[in-house]
Amino acid sequence: MMKKTRIVITKILLFILIMSNLNSAFAQNITTEQRVDKSINQAIEYLHNIQNNDGGFPTEKGKPSSTAMTSWVIMTLRAAGENITNDTWTKNNKNPIDFMEEKSNKLESTTDYARTILALTATDQPLTYNGENILNKISSFQQPNGAFLQSDQGEEGMINAHMWSILAIASKDNDIPNKQKAKEWLISKQNEDGGFSWLEGADSDCDDTGVAIQTLILLGENPKTSKVIKKAVDYLKSYQQQDGGFSTGSWMGKDTNIASTSWAIQGIIASGETPSNDNISYILSLQQSDGSFNWKKGTSSIPAQMTSYAIIALKQKPFPVNIQYKQYIMDHTKFTDLNSKHWAYTEIMNLVGENVLTGYTDNTFRPEKPVTRAEFAKFIACALEIEDTDTNKTFKFTDVSKTHWAYQYIKIGINKGYINGRTEQIFDPNGKITGAELATILVRNLPADKKTNIQSIEGSYWYSGYVKIAEQNKLLYPDFNATKIATRAQCAYSVMQLKKSLER
């Protein structure tokens, strides 16, 4: 009898062990994307469970609703694709917007105005609050130096008031008043370490640096070429710790937390980079069984707000959450010498929206300006997002030093094999690119199946085969001429044709 009992127990233990291993194997097979989706769903369910009967949200379950917390949750749910005015988010016949309208707290600080605007625009609500147009009100706070802040409220030097005002105005798809001055004021507040703070003269922190990057892009700073944004991103990366999270800044030590990590990820995403799996795994590691997120490992603090930050970061949706960055940049970039009737307007503006092309400081685009070989090297690398995987491989052109502004882009083209020098020693960066050279570079970036017959095509010139293949793939700009110098508009048109071809 004892022997049979031992056999049964052994079988049960073996079954448990096998199932445990299977569950572990299944867990390992779950992709990061699936883990993120599951995490977001659990977090949204947590927010649903803490919503009060007045339609608003508290900082944690059981506490009274607050307009500040409700505003954050509204933005979060918009980022997650939720409709907060439907039955799902209606309690006792009141949704979050009903709560905001009924509460109508008096707005005082500039950030109060900004947060309320961001919440209302996230749900396409009118911007009349307490009987005043709060968008007009926040715009009236702009100072002669371009800064958005209320000097009579003691907000002098408050960088966060300036940044959130700009995000709020952009959320309504409006032009930023005195955009250049507003940008120059913010850039002037960047600390030597590359970071930004909430207050002029204070130490940098990852939270405000992440917000600053998002703000600068909406002000027209190009993340692919801006030294200001590069320094800010480098600052963020310097505070990423081994667990994948970000610490707040030098004054907070190396302890990571979800708020700083979320804002750092927001800035990195806005700059055009992708957060690492370690970044995402860190955020996921702080989720609790009820779906909420801790502030840091073992420490809960304002769980509703930390959960909101986490969802927005996991959805990879920069602020303002209700706009598309590319479309905003396209709609709010105006050139004095380019209008919608220009034959390459659509192609040019698409590349402007993707931060591949920019205009000049005098607000011109100069569509007929010739393009140099160095400029086109950068053009192609940025448009196709080509990275240099051969970091140890170098080249020796006597006219392109490592300090040349286009060195990295030329190096990418040489290493990838789609650009050649004039000779082994000369690249000729300032030489103008011809139609033949443009066609050749475009074709070399096509997949193999679209250029298989290039060697068999007969022609009188070295470029005949390339031009023929480019023509077959509809890459050539109107009135193409192989021997003539290509302009900015012509290059933009053909590069967009290449991008379309690669996406098909």
MIZA-706600 format. One record per residue (C-alpha): residue in three letters; x, y, z. Coordinates in pm, whole numbers. Each point is the difference from the previous one (the first is absolute). Layout:
residues N
{ALA, {X, Y, Z}}
...
//
This chain:
residues 504
{MET, {0, 0, 0}}
{MET, {283, 240, 93}}
{LYS, {180, -86, -323}}
{LYS, {-309, 84, -210}}
{THR, {-38, 328, 187}}
{ARG, {363, 93, -71}}
{ILE, {-49, -80, -369}}
{VAL, {-312, 219, -18}}
{ILE, {179, 288, 177}}
{THR, {300, -37, -231}}
{LYS, {-228, 16, -307}}
{ILE, {-175, 310, 134}}
{LEU, {332, 173, 67}}
{LEU, {127, -99, -347}}
{PHE, {-320, 140, -158}}
{ILE, {40, 329, 192}}
{LEU, {365, 23, -109}}
{ILE, {-89, -64, -366}}
{MET, {-282, 257, 6}}
{SER, {229, 251, 168}}
{ASN, {260, -44, -273}}
{LEU, {-267, 26, -269}}
{ASN, {-135, 320, 150}}
{SER, {353, 137, 14}}
{ALA, {59, -91, -363}}
{PHE, {-328, 159, -106}}
{ALA, {87, 313, 198}}
{GLN, {335, 24, -177}}
{ASN, {-176, -23, -337}}
{ILE, {-216, 304, 72}}
{THR, {133, 294, -201}}
{THR, {82, 336, 153}}
{GLU, {-288, 149, -199}}
{GLN, {-243, -253, 151}}
{ARG, {131, 70, 350}}
{VAL, {-48, 374, -55}}
{ASP, {-355, -45, -132}}
{LYS, {-91, -217, 297}}
{SER, {156, 248, 242}}
{ILE, {-188, 295, -151}}
{ASN, {-332, -185, 17}}
{GLN, {58, -80, 367}}
{ALA, {96, 361, 71}}
{ILE, {-312, 132, -174}}
{GLU, {-210, -241, 205}}
{TYR, {164, 139, 316}}
{LEU, {-94, 355, -100}}
{HIS, {-354, -118, -69}}
{ASN, {-21, -159, 346}}
{ILE, {111, 316, 185}}
{GLN, {-230, 239, -188}}
{ASN, {-241, 168, 241}}
{ASN, {-375, 41, -41}}
{ASP, {44, 370, -87}}
{GLY, {178, -112, -319}}
{GLY, {339, 125, 119}}
{PHE, {317, -175, 113}}
{PRO, {186, 7, 332}}
{THR, {373, -34, 57}}
{GLU, {-76, -344, 140}}
{LYS, {-307, -217, 64}}
{GLY, {-238, 134, 262}}
{LYS, {117, 361, -3}}
{PRO, {-198, 297, -138}}
{SER, {26, 83, -370}}
{SER, {226, 287, -103}}
{THR, {-1, 204, -319}}
{ALA, {379, -34, -34}}
{MET, {-6, -379, 24}}
{THR, {-307, -24, -223}}
{SER, {179, 211, -262}}
{TRP, {297, -238, -4}}
{VAL, {-224, -304, -30}}
{ILE, {-197, 159, -286}}
{MET, {323, 56, -194}}
{THR, {112, -353, 81}}
{LEU, {-322, -160, -120}}
{ARG, {16, 202, -324}}
{ALA, {354, -128, -58}}
{ALA, {-128, -353, 58}}
{GLY, {-282, 46, -253}}
{GLU, {-284, 1, 254}}
{ASN, {-323, 199, -46}}
{ILE, {-61, 159, 339}}
{THR, {-345, 133, -83}}
{ASN, {-155, -342, -60}}
{ASP, {-173, -227, 252}}
{THR, {324, -176, 97}}
{TRP, {128, 314, 173}}
{THR, {-337, 124, 130}}
{LYS, {-72, -39, 370}}
{ASN, {-332, 110, 146}}
{ASN, {-77, 165, -339}}
{LYS, {322, 205, 17}}
{ASN, {316, -37, -204}}
{PRO, {339, 169, 62}}
{ILE, {-91, 303, -213}}
{ASP, {-321, 47, 201}}
{PHE, {211, 1, 315}}
{MET, {239, 260, -146}}
{GLU, {-289, 227, -104}}
{GLU, {-183, -30, 332}}
{LYS, {310, 46, 211}}
{SER, {130, 302, -197}}
{ASN, {270, 87, 251}}
{LYS, {155, 343, -37}}
{LEU, {316, -22, -208}}
{GLU, {294, 194, 137}}
{SER, {344, -122, -108}}
{THR, {100, -20, -364}}
{THR, {42, -377, 32}}
{ASP, {-359, -25, 129}}
{TYR, {-118, 166, -320}}
{ALA, {224, -220, -216}}
{ARG, {-106, -326, 164}}
{THR, {-370, 87, -34}}
{ILE, {41, 94, -368}}
{LEU, {185, -327, -70}}
{ALA, {-279, -200, 165}}
{LEU, {-279, 180, -188}}
{THR, {173, -17, -340}}
{ALA, {71, -369, 59}}
{THR, {-376, -54, -23}}
{ASP, {-75, 273, -254}}
{GLN, {-189, 211, 256}}
{PRO, {-59, 378, -22}}
{LEU, {265, 205, 180}}
{THR, {-240, 217, 198}}
{TYR, {60, -66, 370}}
{ASN, {-144, 206, 284}}
{GLY, {-144, 229, -261}}
{GLU, {330, 92, -169}}
{ASN, {185, -122, -308}}
{ILE, {299, -158, 170}}
{LEU, {197, -37, -325}}
{ASN, {-11, 376, -50}}
{LYS, {84, 44, 366}}
{ILE, {314, -214, -7}}
{SER, {113, 170, -321}}
{SER, {-28, 336, 178}}
{PHE, {263, -115, 251}}
{GLN, {278, 22, -260}}
{GLN, {267, 251, 91}}
{PRO, {192, 227, -245}}
{ASN, {295, -243, 17}}
{GLY, {-222, -287, -125}}
{ALA, {-46, -176, 334}}
{PHE, {-345, -117, 110}}
{LEU, {-37, 76, 370}}
{GLN, {-178, 234, 239}}
{SER, {258, 238, 138}}
{ASP, {-257, 148, 241}}
{GLN, {-51, -349, 146}}
{GLY, {367, -54, 81}}
{GLU, {63, -226, -297}}
{GLU, {315, 172, -129}}
{GLY, {247, -261, -125}}
{MET, {-254, -285, 20}}
{ILE, {101, -212, -297}}
{ASN, {-275, -255, 57}}
{ALA, {-270, 271, -31}}
{HIS, {146, 100, -337}}
{MET, {25, -357, -131}}
{TRP, {-345, -112, 103}}
{SER, {-155, 317, -144}}
{ILE, {150, -84, -339}}
{LEU, {-121, -360, 17}}
{ALA, {-348, 126, 93}}
{ILE, {-19, 248, -290}}
{ALA, {125, -266, -244}}
{SER, {-266, -243, 125}}
{LYS, {-264, 223, -158}}
{ASP, {196, -21, -328}}
{ASN, {83, 370, 27}}
{ASP, {313, 188, -103}}
{ILE, {227, 87, 292}}
{PRO, {6, 381, 39}}
{ASN, {347, 150, -54}}
{LYS, {131, -352, -59}}
{GLN, {362, 100, -63}}
{LYS, {23, 204, 320}}
{ALA, {-171, -275, 197}}
{LYS, {253, -252, -132}}
{GLU, {299, 224, 63}}
{TRP, {-113, 62, 360}}
{LEU, {-27, -374, 68}}
{ILE, {333, -82, -166}}
{SER, {167, 267, 214}}
{LYS, {-111, -191, 311}}
{GLN, {181, -322, -93}}
{ASN, {261, -83, 262}}
{GLU, {361, -78, -86}}
{ASP, {-59, -372, 56}}
{GLY, {-261, 5, -279}}
{GLY, {-298, -39, 229}}
{PHE, {-284, 229, 100}}
{SER, {-158, 79, 335}}
{TRP, {-344, 124, 106}}
{LEU, {156, 328, 118}}
{GLU, {275, 218, -141}}
{GLY, {328, -62, 185}}
{ALA, {-107, -330, 156}}
{ASP, {166, -337, -66}}
{SER, {-110, -195, -306}}
{ASP, {-240, -291, 32}}
{CYS, {-120, -271, -239}}
{ASP, {-368, 88, 43}}
{ASP, {29, 359, -125}}
{THR, {263, -90, -259}}
{GLY, {-244, -248, -155}}
{VAL, {-269, 271, -11}}
{ALA, {249, 252, -144}}
{ILE, {82, -227, -295}}
{GLN, {-368, -37, -88}}
{THR, {-49, 376, 30}}
{LEU, {303, 90, -212}}
{ILE, {-117, -221, -285}}
{LEU, {-339, 171, -5}}
{LEU, {187, 331, -9}}
{GLY, {171, -110, -319}}
{GLU, {328, -144, 127}}
{ASN, {103, -293, -223}}
{PRO, {84, -307, 213}}
{LYS, {219, -147, -276}}
{THR, {230, 300, -22}}
{SER, {-46, 201, 320}}
{LYS, {302, 13, 230}}
{VAL, {-232, 117, 278}}
{ILE, {-218, -311, -24}}
{LYS, {301, -231, -39}}
{LYS, {151, 139, 320}}
{ALA, {-335, -45, 177}}
{VAL, {-36, -361, -118}}
{ASP, {360, -73, 101}}
{TYR, {-80, 144, 343}}
{LEU, {-296, -237, 34}}
{LYS, {205, -301, -104}}
{SER, {267, 85, 256}}
{TYR, {-257, -58, 274}}
{GLN, {-122, -338, -120}}
{GLN, {95, -261, 259}}
{GLN, {74, -372, -29}}
{ASP, {-360, -98, 79}}
{GLY, {-117, 186, -313}}
{GLY, {-159, 285, 194}}
{PHE, {104, 363, 25}}
{SER, {93, 186, 316}}
{THR, {-127, 355, 41}}
{GLY, {336, 180, -8}}
{SER, {332, 44, 175}}
{TRP, {-165, 138, 313}}
{MET, {-218, -311, 43}}
{GLY, {270, -267, -21}}
{LYS, {-29, -312, -215}}
{ASP, {-338, -125, 124}}
{THR, {-233, -43, -297}}
{ASN, {-370, 84, 0}}
{ILE, {-291, -30, -238}}
{ALA, {-69, 373, -36}}
{SER, {351, 91, -116}}
{THR, {13, -312, -218}}
{SER, {-332, 78, -166}}
{TRP, {92, 361, -76}}
{ALA, {344, -101, -125}}
{ILE, {-159, -255, -234}}
{GLN, {-243, 267, -124}}
{GLY, {291, 225, -91}}
{ILE, {192, -279, -168}}
{ILE, {-306, -99, -205}}
{ALA, {-66, 360, -105}}
{SER, {362, 29, -117}}
{GLY, {-59, -286, -242}}
{GLU, {169, -278, 194}}
{THR, {-154, -319, 133}}
{PRO, {16, -88, 369}}
{SER, {190, -318, 79}}
{ASN, {-158, -322, 124}}
{ASP, {178, 65, 331}}
{ASN, {-186, 332, 33}}
{ILE, {-334, -172, -61}}
{SER, {81, -294, 226}}
{TYR, {83, 238, 284}}
{ILE, {-341, 166, -24}}
{LEU, {-176, -337, -16}}
{SER, {191, -119, 308}}
{LEU, {-168, 271, 210}}
{GLN, {-357, -108, -76}}
{GLN, {-195, -138, 295}}
{SER, {-263, -275, 9}}
{ASP, {-285, 257, -7}}
{GLY, {137, 148, -324}}
{SER, {148, 315, 157}}
{PHE, {368, 96, -13}}
{ASN, {231, 75, 287}}
{TRP, {211, 318, -4}}
{LYS, {312, -212, 56}}
{LYS, {72, -354, 105}}
{GLY, {-177, -67, 329}}
{THR, {-138, 355, 26}}
{SER, {-351, 113, -90}}
{SER, {-64, 371, -47}}
{ILE, {-301, 161, -172}}
{PRO, {-74, -328, -183}}
{ALA, {-260, 149, -235}}
{GLN, {250, 255, -130}}
{MET, {285, -253, -29}}
{THR, {-235, -230, -187}}
{SER, {-93, 282, -236}}
{TYR, {366, 77, -71}}
{ALA, {71, -369, -62}}
{ILE, {-286, -46, -248}}
{ILE, {100, 304, -208}}
{ALA, {362, -116, -13}}
{LEU, {-99, -357, -92}}
{LYS, {-229, 133, -274}}
{GLN, {300, 206, -121}}
{LYS, {-219, 306, -57}}
{PRO, {181, 333, 49}}
{PHE, {-185, 306, 128}}
{PRO, {-242, 140, -93}}
{VAL, {-161, -343, -28}}
{ASN, {-273, 110, -244}}
{ILE, {226, 113, -285}}
{GLN, {223, -170, -255}}
{TYR, {344, 159, 11}}
{LYS, {63, -41, -371}}
{GLN, {-331, 158, -99}}
{TYR, {42, 283, 250}}
{ILE, {345, 86, -134}}
{MET, {-127, -14, -358}}
{ASP, {-299, 222, 77}}
{HIS, {197, 255, 199}}
{THR, {312, 34, -213}}
{LYS, {-37, 287, -244}}
{PHE, {252, 98, -267}}
{THR, {-17, 340, -168}}
{ASP, {115, -145, -334}}
{LEU, {-207, -321, -6}}
{ASN, {-376, -47, -17}}
{SER, {-241, -286, -62}}
{LYS, {1, 62, -376}}
{HIS, {367, -94, -35}}
{TRP, {35, -325, -198}}
{ALA, {207, -168, 280}}
{TYR, {-183, 158, 296}}
{THR, {-144, -327, 134}}
{GLU, {331, -183, -18}}
{ILE, {193, 287, 157}}
{MET, {-244, 44, 287}}
{ASN, {-12, -372, 74}}
{LEU, {375, 2, 43}}
{VAL, {-24, 317, 210}}
{GLY, {-254, -179, 220}}
{GLU, {239, -291, 42}}
{ASN, {280, 240, 99}}
{VAL, {205, -99, -303}}
{LEU, {-7, 346, -156}}
{THR, {-5, 345, 152}}
{GLY, {-13, 351, -134}}
{TYR, {237, 288, 60}}
{THR, {3, 253, 282}}
{ASP, {-167, 260, -223}}
{ASN, {-307, -230, -32}}
{THR, {83, -99, -358}}
{PHE, {31, -352, -139}}
{ARG, {182, 88, -325}}
{PRO, {-144, -283, -213}}
{GLU, {218, 89, -302}}
{LYS, {326, 1, 193}}
{PRO, {255, -260, -123}}
{VAL, {81, -287, 236}}
{THR, {358, -89, 86}}
{ARG, {130, -355, 26}}
{ALA, {44, 39, 375}}
{GLU, {-355, 130, 38}}
{PHE, {-142, -290, -199}}
{ALA, {199, -250, 208}}
{LYS, {-175, 136, 306}}
{PHE, {-331, 20, -185}}
{ILE, {-1, -373, -85}}
{ALA, {128, -121, 339}}
{CYS, {-264, 199, 190}}
{ALA, {-289, -72, -238}}
{LEU, {60, -376, 2}}
{GLU, {113, -2, 365}}
{ILE, {318, -186, -90}}
{GLU, {232, -63, 293}}
{ASP, {374, -64, -12}}
{THR, {51, -361, 107}}
{ASP, {367, 1, -105}}
{THR, {115, 230, 278}}
{ASN, {364, -109, -25}}
{LYS, {19, 42, -375}}
{THR, {142, 331, -115}}
{PHE, {88, 168, -328}}
{LYS, {275, 235, -103}}
{PHE, {-113, 290, -211}}
{THR, {238, 292, 14}}
{ASP, {-290, 245, -28}}
{VAL, {-225, -152, 273}}
{SER, {148, 8, 349}}
{LYS, {-165, -152, 306}}
{THR, {-105, 348, 102}}
{HIS, {-190, 62, -325}}
{TRP, {-370, 58, 74}}
{ALA, {-104, -283, -238}}
{TYR, {277, -246, 91}}
{GLN, {-235, -251, 163}}
{TYR, {-252, 10, -287}}
{ILE, {271, -40, -266}}
{LYS, {151, -285, 202}}
{ILE, {-338, -176, 9}}
{GLY, {-39, 34, -378}}
{ILE, {350, -128, -68}}
{ASN, {-30, -292, 242}}
{LYS, {-342, -100, -133}}
{GLY, {126, 26, -357}}
{TYR, {-251, 242, -148}}
{ILE, {236, 300, -25}}
{ASN, {348, 16, -151}}
{GLY, {274, 260, 4}}
{ARG, {113, 175, -313}}
{THR, {326, -189, 48}}
{GLU, {143, -209, 283}}
{GLN, {133, 318, 160}}
{ILE, {-259, 262, -98}}
{PHE, {-368, 3, 97}}
{ASP, {-82, 354, -114}}
{PRO, {-257, 82, 273}}
{ASN, {-76, 344, -143}}
{GLY, {-44, -125, -354}}
{LYS, {-356, 20, -130}}
{ILE, {-188, -326, -45}}
{THR, {-123, -76, -351}}
{GLY, {-311, -185, -111}}
{ALA, {217, -299, -96}}
{GLU, {158, -17, 346}}
{LEU, {-338, 37, 167}}
{ALA, {-150, -283, -209}}
{THR, {299, -223, 78}}
{ILE, {-22, 54, 376}}
{LEU, {-376, -59, 1}}
{VAL, {29, -325, -197}}
{ARG, {277, -129, 225}}
{ASN, {-244, 30, 290}}
{LEU, {-265, -212, -173}}
{PRO, {-40, -366, 101}}
{ALA, {175, -255, -223}}
{ASP, {-317, -116, -176}}
{LYS, {-67, 350, -135}}
{LYS, {341, 45, -164}}
{THR, {89, -349, -124}}
{ASN, {50, 97, -366}}
{ILE, {218, 305, 53}}
{GLN, {316, -154, -143}}
{SER, {-176, -122, -314}}
{ILE, {-141, 341, -95}}
{GLU, {192, 151, -286}}
{GLY, {72, 370, -18}}
{SER, {250, 257, -111}}
{TYR, {91, 118, 350}}
{TRP, {112, -150, 331}}
{TYR, {-331, 101, 154}}
{SER, {-233, -125, -277}}
{GLY, {-101, -317, 186}}
{TYR, {-64, 184, 324}}
{VAL, {-216, 263, -169}}
{LYS, {-202, -270, -176}}
{ILE, {-64, -192, 322}}
{ALA, {-88, 325, 181}}
{GLU, {-245, 83, -278}}
{GLN, {-158, -347, 16}}
{ASN, {-51, 43, 376}}
{LYS, {-143, 353, -49}}
{LEU, {273, 164, 206}}
{LEU, {89, 285, -235}}
{TYR, {-124, 355, 44}}
{PRO, {-191, 172, -286}}
{ASP, {214, 119, -292}}
{PHE, {289, -211, 124}}
{ASN, {336, 78, -157}}
{ALA, {297, -222, 86}}
{THR, {263, 265, -64}}
{LYS, {-163, 297, 170}}
{ILE, {50, 86, 366}}
{ALA, {-292, -110, 223}}
{THR, {-185, 250, 219}}
{ARG, {-140, -34, 353}}
{ALA, {-353, -43, -137}}
{GLN, {110, -264, -252}}
{CYS, {196, -191, 263}}
{ALA, {-297, 12, 240}}
{TYR, {-235, -135, -266}}
{SER, {225, -291, -97}}
{VAL, {87, -93, 358}}
{MET, {-370, -16, 89}}
{GLN, {-57, -221, -305}}
{LEU, {272, -231, 128}}
{LYS, {-157, -10, 346}}
{LYS, {-338, -91, -153}}
{SER, {164, -272, -211}}
{LEU, {169, -151, 304}}
{GLU, {-326, -3, 194}}
{ARG, {-191, -185, -271}}
//
